[in-house]
Each structure stands twice: as structure tokens, then as C-alpha cells.
Amino acid sequence: MADHKPKVKDKDFAARTIKNAVQWLQRKMPTRAGMERNKFLKPIAHRFLRSELWRFTRRSVPRGVALGMLAAFLVPVGQIFAAVFLALPVRANVPIAALTTFITNPLTYPFWIAAANQVGRFALQVDALTSSRPINTHIQSEFGQWLSWLVREAGVTAFGFLLFAIVFAAIGYLVSSFGWRWWIGHKRKGRLSQILADRAGDGQ
């Protein structure tokens, strides 16, 4: 009886996953032509359409990811424009910076607000600090109590977003830096294997 071994699919699953992710990113990535046609950016388009801001290098890509994270969590409106402007002085990759801002979008923003509120509350320990002398004890009106609660919650949430921006920017920079190096190394390894295979075929 023949021994039927199961076929092994996707031997290099990690490489395929990254390749698919890269292709998806390329489809979603803003283009130079699209930004050049943008009426809001047209007056200063010549500044961020320079070729060095659109090159994918081991330095520009991690910088773009980090700046995109900062803009995503620190700027509630116009995040893409903020990421583009931040990319100019540090020569970060513009499309990567713009694309990374989509980590916060209308669908995910409620989650991030709730998470930022909890993280900010934990970091500041607001409840513990105000348990003995609540902020609104000096304000007797109902509107005053509501306003004090709103200011406190908004401050806590804003601080949580600040922490998210710092942490995610640092993590994004490190992960994209190591991921970029791994991807380039994998491509070089694949080209080398192909060259060796071609030489072996020519020698037969």
C-alpha cells in the first residue's frame, strides 16, 4: 500500500502573509498623482512630492510608521495632512505615514476612545486622587457637575491618547524596522536561490 504523505501547502506562510499585506498596502497607499491633485495640498504640493519622500528605504519606512502613529492618536481631524507635514522635516516615507493613520478611523475610534480613557485613568489614578475631595464638590449646580465630569473625562482620555501615540510610535518603528530588514533579506535569499538554480540548470 502506497504511503500517501499529506501535501504541505504554504511552506513559507510568513512570507506569503507579508507579501499579501504588502500588496494590500500598495493598493490602499496614497499616490503622488492623487496628492498632487488634492486642492488642499496643491499650494504646497512641490514640498512633499519630492522623490526622496516616496522612496521605500530602511530609514524612511520606520519613520513613516512612527509619524503615522503619532498623527493617528494625537490629531483627531486631518490626520493624513498632519502625517504628511510631519514627514517633511525628517524625510519619512509619505505614503506609509499617511496609510498608518488609518489605525484610527470612524469604525475603530469608539474602541480607541474607551481604551484611552481606561489607560489614562489607570496612569493618572484619577479616582484615587479625587475620592476624598471630588472635583465637583465645589460646584453645586447640575450643569457644573456635568461640566466638571466632562473636563475630567476629556483630560483623562486625552492623556491616554498621548500614551498610545508614544507607545505605538515606538513599537511601530521597531517592528517596521525589523520587518523591513527581514523582508529585504528574504527577497535577497530568494533571488540568490533562483540564481543558483539557474546556474545548476545551465550546468546540466
C-alpha positions as CSV (number, residue, x, y, z in Angstrom):
1,M,0.0,0.0,0.0
2,A,1.5,3.3,-1.1
3,D,2.3,5.7,1.6
4,H,0.5,8.9,0.8
5,K,2.1,11.8,2.5
6,P,-0.1,14.9,3.0
7,K,0.8,17.7,0.8
8,V,2.3,20.7,2.6
9,K,0.8,23.9,1.4
10,D,2.2,27.3,2.0
11,K,5.6,26.1,3.1
12,D,6.6,29.7,3.9
13,F,3.4,31.0,5.4
14,A,5.1,34.1,6.9
15,A,6.5,35.2,3.6
16,R,3.1,34.7,1.8
17,T,1.3,36.6,4.5
18,I,3.7,39.6,4.4
19,K,3.6,39.6,0.6
20,N,-0.2,39.7,0.7
21,A,-0.1,42.5,3.2
22,V,2.4,44.5,1.1
23,Q,0.1,44.1,-1.9
24,W,-2.9,45.3,0.1
25,L,-0.9,48.3,1.4
26,Q,0.2,49.2,-2.1
27,R,-3.5,49.2,-3.3
28,K,-4.5,51.5,-0.4
29,M,-1.5,53.7,-0.4
30,P,-1.9,57.3,-1.5
31,T,-0.2,58.2,-4.7
32,R,1.9,61.2,-5.7
33,A,-0.6,62.0,-8.5
34,G,-3.5,61.8,-6.1
35,M,-1.9,64.1,-3.6
36,E,-0.9,66.5,-6.4
37,R,-4.5,66.8,-7.5
38,N,-5.7,67.4,-3.9
39,K,-7.0,71.0,-3.8
40,F,-6.0,71.5,-0.2
41,L,-2.4,70.4,-0.7
42,K,-1.9,71.9,-4.2
43,P,-0.3,75.2,-2.9
44,I,2.5,73.3,-1.2
45,A,2.5,70.1,-3.3
46,H,6.0,70.8,-4.5
47,R,7.3,70.3,-1.0
48,F,6.1,66.8,-0.2
49,L,6.2,65.4,-3.8
50,R,10.0,65.3,-3.7
51,S,11.2,61.9,-4.8
52,E,13.1,61.1,-1.6
53,L,9.9,61.3,0.4
54,W,8.4,58.5,-1.7
55,R,11.3,56.0,-1.6
56,F,10.9,52.9,0.4
57,T,14.2,52.6,2.4
58,R,15.2,51.0,5.7
59,R,15.1,54.5,7.3
60,S,12.1,56.2,5.7
61,V,9.6,53.4,6.2
62,P,10.0,53.1,10.0
63,R,10.0,56.9,10.3
64,G,6.7,56.9,8.3
65,V,5.1,54.3,10.5
66,A,6.1,56.2,13.7
67,L,4.9,59.5,12.4
68,G,1.6,58.0,11.2
69,M,1.0,56.5,14.6
70,L,1.7,59.9,16.3
71,A,-0.7,61.7,13.9
72,A,-3.4,59.0,14.3
73,F,-3.6,59.3,18.0
74,L,-2.8,62.9,18.6
75,V,-4.7,64.6,15.8
76,P,-8.5,63.9,15.8
77,V,-9.2,65.5,12.4
78,G,-7.0,65.8,9.3
79,Q,-4.6,63.0,10.4
80,I,-3.3,62.4,6.9
81,F,-2.4,66.0,6.4
82,A,-0.7,66.1,9.7
83,A,1.3,62.9,8.9
84,V,2.4,64.4,5.6
85,F,3.6,67.6,7.2
86,L,5.4,65.7,9.9
87,A,7.1,63.6,7.3
88,L,8.7,66.6,5.6
89,P,11.4,67.6,8.1
90,V,12.5,64.1,9.0
91,R,12.3,62.7,5.4
92,A,9.9,59.9,6.3
93,N,8.1,57.9,3.7
94,V,4.9,60.0,2.9
95,P,2.6,57.2,1.7
96,I,3.5,55.0,4.7
97,A,2.9,57.8,7.1
98,A,-0.4,58.6,5.5
99,L,-1.5,55.0,5.4
100,T,-0.6,54.3,9.0
101,T,-3.0,56.9,10.2
102,F,-5.9,54.6,9.3
103,I,-5.3,52.7,12.5
104,T,-7.8,55.2,13.9
105,N,-10.8,55.6,11.7
106,P,-14.6,56.1,12.2
107,L,-15.0,52.3,12.8
108,T,-12.3,51.9,15.4
109,Y,-12.4,55.3,17.0
110,P,-15.0,54.4,19.7
111,F,-12.8,51.5,20.8
112,W,-9.7,53.7,21.0
113,I,-11.6,56.3,23.0
114,A,-12.8,53.8,25.5
115,A,-9.3,52.2,25.7
116,A,-7.6,55.6,26.0
117,N,-10.0,56.6,28.8
118,Q,-9.2,53.4,30.8
119,V,-5.4,53.7,30.2
120,G,-5.4,57.3,31.1
121,R,-7.4,56.7,34.2
122,F,-5.1,54.0,35.3
123,A,-2.0,56.1,34.6
124,L,-3.3,59.1,36.4
125,Q,-5.3,57.3,39.1
126,V,-8.0,60.0,38.9
127,D,-10.5,58.1,41.0
128,A,-7.9,57.6,43.8
129,L,-6.9,61.3,43.7
130,T,-10.4,62.6,43.8
131,S,-12.1,60.1,46.2
132,S,-11.6,62.3,49.2
133,R,-12.1,65.6,47.6
134,P,-14.0,65.2,44.3
135,I,-13.5,67.9,41.7
136,N,-17.2,68.8,41.6
137,T,-17.8,69.3,45.3
138,H,-17.1,73.0,44.8
139,I,-19.7,73.3,42.0
140,Q,-23.2,72.8,43.2
141,S,-25.2,73.2,40.0
142,E,-26.1,70.2,37.9
143,F,-24.5,71.8,34.8
144,G,-21.4,72.5,36.8
145,Q,-21.2,68.9,37.9
146,W,-21.7,67.7,34.4
147,L,-19.0,70.1,33.1
148,S,-16.5,69.1,35.7
149,W,-17.1,65.4,34.8
150,L,-16.7,66.2,31.1
151,V,-13.5,68.1,31.7
152,R,-12.1,65.3,33.8
153,E,-13.0,62.5,31.4
154,A,-11.7,64.5,28.4
155,G,-8.4,65.1,30.1
156,V,-8.1,61.5,31.1
157,T,-8.9,60.3,27.6
158,A,-6.5,62.9,26.0
159,F,-3.7,61.6,28.3
160,G,-4.5,58.1,27.3
161,F,-4.2,59.0,23.6
162,L,-0.9,60.7,24.3
163,L,0.4,57.5,25.9
164,F,-0.9,55.5,22.9
165,A,0.8,57.8,20.5
166,I,4.2,57.4,22.3
167,V,4.0,53.7,22.8
168,F,2.5,52.8,19.4
169,A,5.0,55.0,17.6
170,A,7.9,53.4,19.3
171,I,6.6,49.8,18.7
172,G,5.7,50.7,15.1
173,Y,9.2,52.0,14.5
174,L,10.9,48.9,15.9
175,V,8.5,46.4,14.3
176,S,8.6,48.0,10.9
177,S,12.4,48.4,11.1
178,F,13.0,44.7,11.8
179,G,10.2,43.6,9.5
180,W,11.7,45.7,6.6
181,R,15.1,44.1,7.2
182,W,13.6,40.6,7.3
183,W,11.7,41.2,4.1
184,I,14.7,42.6,2.2
185,G,16.8,39.6,3.4
186,H,14.1,37.2,2.3
187,K,14.0,38.8,-1.1
188,R,17.7,38.6,-1.5
189,K,17.7,35.0,-0.4
190,G,15.1,34.2,-2.9
191,R,17.0,35.9,-5.7
192,L,20.2,34.0,-4.7
193,S,18.4,30.7,-4.7
194,Q,17.0,31.4,-8.1
195,I,20.4,32.4,-9.5
196,L,21.9,29.1,-8.1
197,A,19.1,27.1,-9.5
198,D,19.6,28.7,-12.9
199,R,23.3,28.0,-12.8
200,A,22.7,24.4,-11.8
201,G,20.2,24.1,-14.7
202,D,22.7,25.5,-17.2
203,G,25.5,23.2,-16.0
204,Q,23.5,20.1,-16.8
